[in-house]
Amino acid sequence: MELKNKKRIMQGGLLATLGLILADIVFVNSAGLFALFLRFEFDFNELLASGFFDSFVKVSLASTIAALGSLALFRLYSIVWDYAGMDELVRIVCAALVSTTFDFFYSKITNCAFPRSYPLMRAILFIAMISCLRFLGRISKDIFTFSKGNGKKRTLLFGAGRSGDIVLREMKNNPRSKNRIVCIIDDDRRKLGRRLNGVKIVGTRDDILSVVERYRVEEIIIAVPSVAAKERREIVKVCQKTGCELLTLPAIHQLASGEVRIEKIRRVDVLDLLGRDAIKIDLGEISSYILGKTVLVTGAGGSIGSELCRQIARLEPKKLVLLDIYENNAYSIQMELLRNCPLLEMEVLIGSVRDKKRIMDIFEHYRPNIVFHAAAHKHVPLMEDSPAEAVKNNIFGTYNVAFAADYFNAEKMVLISTDKAVNPTNVMGASKRTCELIIEMFSRKSKTIYAAVRFGNVIGSNGSVIPLFRKQIENGGPITVTHKDITRYFMTIPEAVSLVLQAGAYAKDGEIFVLDMGEPVRIDDLARNMIRLSGLEPDIDMKIKYTGLRPGEKLYEELLLDTEGIEKTANDLIFIGHPATIDEKQIMEHLEVLKDAQNMTPQQLREQLHSLVAEYSFERESEKRAATGS
C-alpha cells in the first residue's frame, strides 16, 4: 500500500511538472508574439510587412529551448509553489533575463532583426505570465485563509525587520500555525503605512493599546531579537498592558546558531524582564588557566557548581573532578556531562567538605591545579534555625578546602561568595563573610592564589524566589512576599558562572571580586509580573500575601563593605573590592572557639560570629524580650 502511494505521488509530481513545461512553452511564445503585436499596435498586416514576424518564427524553437533551460537552471520545476515568496520571484526574473539575453545574441548571430523595444517587452510579459501561473495557488490559498480565518488567533507582530518577515512568512505558510497576523507595529516611523508580506505596519509602540483594540488582537509576537535587553524589557512592559498573551523570539545571543527560526518562538517569561545584554568574557584568558589542568569543583551538583562543570568541560581541562555530598545531584550532572562531553576525563566523588581527612585524601590523589569551592549551605531562614550547621559546612568546609589547596600546592582557589556577606544580618551571611576572611588569610602566607567572587541571587537556582513563585501560581496562589519594599539583585546562572571563570583569570592575591548585578528588582514587582505573564491579574485573579521579614532578612542587599573600596577590571561587569587588613592570629583564635559550635546555644554562636565579623548585626535575646514585653 505504501509503495503504491509513493508511486502515485511520484506520478502526480511528474504530471504537474510536465503541465508546467507545456504551459511555459505556450507562455514564452505568447510573450514574444504579444510583444510584437503591442509594438505594432495590433496591426497584423504591418507586422507581416516589417519582416519581424518571420524573424520570430525562425528563432522560436531555440528561444523556447533556452527559456525552458533557464527555468530548469534556476530550479523552477522543483519548487512547492503553495509556499512561494520573494525568493522564488527573484528566480523567475533571473531565468527570464538569462533567456532574453540568449535570444538577443542568437538573433544577432542568425541575422534575425527585432524592434529595439522587443527584448524588454518580451521579458516583462514572460515574467508576468509564468509568475501568475505559479503564484495562482499561493494567492488563492491566502485569500481562502484570510476570508475563512480558520479559527486562528488574531495576532499583532512587533518588529518589521528580517526576524519579523521570517515569522510572518511562517505564520502564513505553515498549515499548523495557530496565528493570523492582522497588523504590524515597528518603532521605525519610516516604515509606517507600508506593508510587509501584505500586512500593514500600523504604528509604533506608543500605539499598541489602541491598535490592539482596533484590530481585536488576541496575541502579540515580539520579533526583535537583536535589540538591547533594556529596550526589550520596555517593549514587554508596554505589551503587558494590553492583557494579550505574549510570545517572543529570544535575544539574538540566546539563539544557538544566531539564526532566527520559527521554532524559537516561546511565551514571554519573567527572564525577559530581568535579562541583560549578552555578557562578554575573554575565552582566551579563561582557557589559559583551565586548559590541560586538573580542576576540582566542590558542591558540583548544585546550581552554581553544576554550571561551573558545564562551562569548564568546554574549556578542555586535563581532568574534571566533581565533589558533592548529595549523590542524586552528582549523578545528574555526571550523566549530563557524559552525554554532552564524551571525551572529557572526569571523576565524580561523594564526600563532605566538613570531612578534613576526605578532603586531604582527594587532594593527595588528584592533585588539582584549580579549585572552585561552591559547596555551602545558602538558605537564610534554615541557617537561622540551624546556625551550627552553617558554621560547620560553610566556615570549616572552606577552611578544609583552603588548607588542602595550600598543603598540596594548588595553583588557584576561587570561593563562591554572596552579597549577603556584606554587613550581614544573618548567620548564613556572617558565615560566608568568615569564609572570605579565611581566603584572605591563606592568600597572605601561601603560594596558592586565592580569590572570592561575590554576587547576588541567581535566577532559577534551587530554592530561589522565581521557582517558588511559579509553584505558587501553578497551585492557584497566593504568592507570598515577605515585604512590599524588599529588593534583590538577579543574574542568570550561566552569566554568573561565566563571570566567576573570568574573575578566576584575574585573580592574583586574595582579591574579592564583585559582579555588577545590574539594577535591583523589587520582589513585589517581580511577583506581579509573573502573575500577569501567566494571564492573570494581581490582586484580582491571584492574591499577593505579605508575610513580614524573616529572621535575619534584609530589605536590600549590598555588594561592598564601606572599607573595601573598588577597582575596575578589564571586564566592565567585574570589580575588585580590596579587603581591609586582617589579623590572622585573631581569626585562628575565633575559629578555634567556633569548633565547638555544636555545643553552643544559637545566641552564643551568634555572639561569637559577631566578635569575628564585627559588621555582623543581629537581634539579641534581650532585645527580643524588650520588643515582646516579656
Salt bridges, closest charged atoms under 4 A:
GLU2 OE2 - LYS6 NZ 3.84
ASP24 OD2 - ARG134 NH2 2.78
ASP87 OD2 - ARG91 NE 3.23
ASP103 OD2 - ARG122 NH2 2.94
ASP142 OD2 - ARG138 NE 2.89
ASP165 OD2 - ARG169 NE 3.26
ASP187 OD2 - ARG205 NH2 2.66
ASP188 OD1 - ARG190 NE 3.07
GLU219 OE2 - LYS153 NZ 3.32
GLU231 OE2 - ARG205 NH2 2.97
GLU245 OE1 - LYS153 NZ 3.29
GLU245 OE2 - ARG267 NE 3.63
GLU263 OE1 - ARG261 NE 2.89
ASP269 OD2 - ARG470 NH2 3.02
ASP272 OD2 - ARG266 NH1 2.91
GLU307 OE1 - ARG310 NH1 2.98
GLU336 OE2 - ARG310 NE 2.54
GLU345 OE2 - LYS319 NZ 3.38
ASP361 OD2 - LYS357 NZ 2.95
GLU384 OE1 - ARG606 NH2 3.35
GLU389 OE1 - ARG354 NH2 2.56
GLU389 OE2 - LYS392 NZ 3.06
GLU411 OE1 - LYS293 NZ 2.97
ASP419 OD1 - LYS420 NZ 3.92
GLU436 OE1 - ARG433 NH1 2.76
GLU436 OE1 - ARG454 NH2 2.64
GLU440 OE2 - ARG433 NH1 3.52
ASP485 OD1 - ARG522 NH2 3.72
GLU495 OE1 - ARG276 NE 3.84
ASP524 OD2 - ARG528 NE 3.14
ASP525 OD1 - ARG522 NH1 2.75
ASP539 OD2 - ARG528 NH1 2.70
GLU553 OE2 - ARG550 NH2 3.03
GLU557 OE2 - LYS420 NZ 3.91
GLU557 OE2 - ARG488 NH2 3.52
GLU558 OE1 - LYS554 NZ 3.11
GLU564 OE2 - ARG433 NH1 3.97
GLU564 OE1 - ARG454 NH1 2.91
GLU567 OE1 - HIS578 NE2 2.62
GLU584 OE2 - LYS445 NZ 3.32
GLU592 OE1 - LYS595 NZ 3.47
GLU607 OE2 - ARG620 NE 3.52
GLU615 OE2 - ARG433 NE 3.19
GLU621 OE2 - LYS624 NZ 3.79
